[in-house]
Amino acid sequence: MLLYSSTRNPKETASPAEAVLRGIAPDGGLYMIDPARLSLDWREVCALDFYGMAEKILGVLLPEFSEDAMHRMVEAAYRGRFAAPDVTPLTPAGDAYLLELFHGPTSAFKDVALSILPRFITEARVLKGETRETLILTATSGDTGKAALEGFRDVPGTHIIVFYPSDGVSAIQRQQMVTQEGDNVAVAAVQGNFDDAQTGVKEIFVKCEEEHLLEGKNVVLSSANSINIGRLAPQLVYYFKAYADLMKEKKIAPGDPVHFVVPTGNFGDILAGYLARCLGLPVGRLVCASNKNDVLTEFLTTGRYDRRREFFKTESPSMDILISSNLERLLYLASGCDSRLVAEKMQELKENGWYEVPAPLLAKIQEVFLAGSCDDEATRATIKSVWERHHRLLDPHTAVAWNVYEQTKEALSGAPTVVLSTASPYKFAPAVLSSLEHPTPREEFACMEVLSAVSGIPVPPNLAKLRDLTPRHLDCIHKEEMADYVKGKAGSLDWNR
Ligand SMILES: *Cc1c(COP(=O)(O)O)cnc(C)c1O
């Protein structure tokens, strides 16, 4: 049996289904595996359609699920549930390509993974004979929350609690979450930023291990954040899909490199690209694009990770993050699975707020990764210029990536470049409309309509209908209260209001 192990301790192991159920390793590390132990023929994968690719890749990463079960889960998660029949279409834009990841039920790329994660959890519960209720805890910088709520709503055997930073999400993102329906969902605003919410969630996991926080409640915790390997694995699929599309259109010959530019926050999406590369896909460079919270740009250029810095609220809120969880997995993979080093660096980060990696490790990382950042002003200018030059409407996160693509273009010469487009512009309608220097109504739904009239692109139905929904989830708590909140919710699981 293929075993995952904690990035901090090789003895802390879990089967794929156990890793999916636990979310995070008991020692606070993330479940990972040495990709050298996995075998995948990328050429074979690239001959398939999206659904076939998903079955193949997920089958290799999560081999505990039977082929039949995987087929069933992939079909149920994607067939007919995305507005694009090939799920993640690749479209040309100027001299690059946009990988459109936002055609799912909540209009953000998180849908690709969160449409299938609840099915993994249900299947894993059966395999492991889990009879306790699975309680999903999720911290969100805006988009994960809604996609997770939608994915887990009314899934038998599960309950989900989402924590979002009280003033760190867009008005539309907030409305998406507070109006969520379903009898097993709870949503609370946390006074603080995303890092506070994410740290709070991680601490609750540790408290459960060490202080038996939820003892006797007949629940077991899991996570829908990209710390969960079941959330990360589906994100590899669209890298293969983009590569296969370029091959089909004869833009590349099989084996030619393709570069990817990724708007980055928690480092999950771009890490999936690195894993795809580890599994053989001819990925050229991976470009990590950050907003003004450029902690990753600093790390990838200097080898020093320092979170002791000012936190900025930006117009790309889903990337307002100073503690990027999945960087831990990159350190693990790029160091040849050196869990001692990872444990040491993570301890330094916790105790001192910073760490530095050895020069050879940095060099190894820099062979693949480039990085750049872009502030709100440049983001707005990018939205305007890409609309005017290429007639493509970018959301602020995608615009950050496009701007960084333009900054790094020279270093990327020679091979086609794919920019990951992570959200519908309508999720951030006021910011996008004002970037176009168009008169901007005060109310966000009015902005959606004007933006649609200006661009000729229809508003996705899931966003248009939000206007008429009544908020149901108005809890607002301090970050210190998160553990008690979870304890209270776990004490009585009947959340039917
Ligand atoms: C979550 C998110 C990102 C960042 O992805 P990570 O996996 O956290 O790096 C970028 N753009 C949008 C729209 C997002 O929702």
The ligand as an SDF file (V2000), in Angstrom:
LIG
                    3D

 15 15  0  0  0  0  0  0  0  0999 V2000
   -7.3790   30.9600   -3.7130 C   0  0  0  0  0  0  0  0  0  0  0  0
   -7.1670   31.8720   -4.8510 C   0  0  0  0  0  0  0  0  0  0  0  0
   -5.8820   32.1400   -5.3530 C   0  0  0  0  0  0  0  0  0  0  0  0
   -4.6380   31.6090   -4.6840 C   0  0  0  0  0  0  0  0  0  0  0  0
   -4.5130   30.2180   -4.7750 O   0  0  0  0  0  0  0  0  0  0  0  0
   -3.5670   29.4250   -3.7400 P   0  0  0  0  0  0  0  0  0  0  0  0
   -3.7600   27.9940   -4.0390 O   0  0  0  0  0  0  0  0  0  0  0  0
   -4.0530   29.8160   -2.3800 O   0  0  0  0  0  0  0  0  0  0  0  0
   -2.1870   29.9120   -3.9830 O   0  0  0  0  0  0  0  0  0  0  0  0
   -5.7750   32.9240   -6.4810 C   0  0  0  0  0  0  0  0  0  0  0  0
   -6.8550   33.4580   -7.0750 N   0  0  0  0  0  0  0  0  0  0  0  0
   -8.1050   33.2270   -6.6250 C   0  0  0  0  0  0  0  0  0  0  0  0
   -9.2640   33.8580   -7.3300 C   0  0  0  0  0  0  0  0  0  0  0  0
   -8.3050   32.4210   -5.5010 C   0  0  0  0  0  0  0  0  0  0  0  0
   -9.5450   32.1940   -5.0550 O   0  0  0  0  0  0  0  0  0  0  0  0
  1  2  1  0
  2  3  1  0
  2 14  2  0
  3  4  1  0
  3 10  2  0
  4  5  1  0
  5  6  1  0
  6  7  2  0
  6  8  1  0
  6  9  1  0
 10 11  1  0
 11 12  2  0
 12 13  1  0
 12 14  1  0
 14 15  1  0
M  END
$$$$
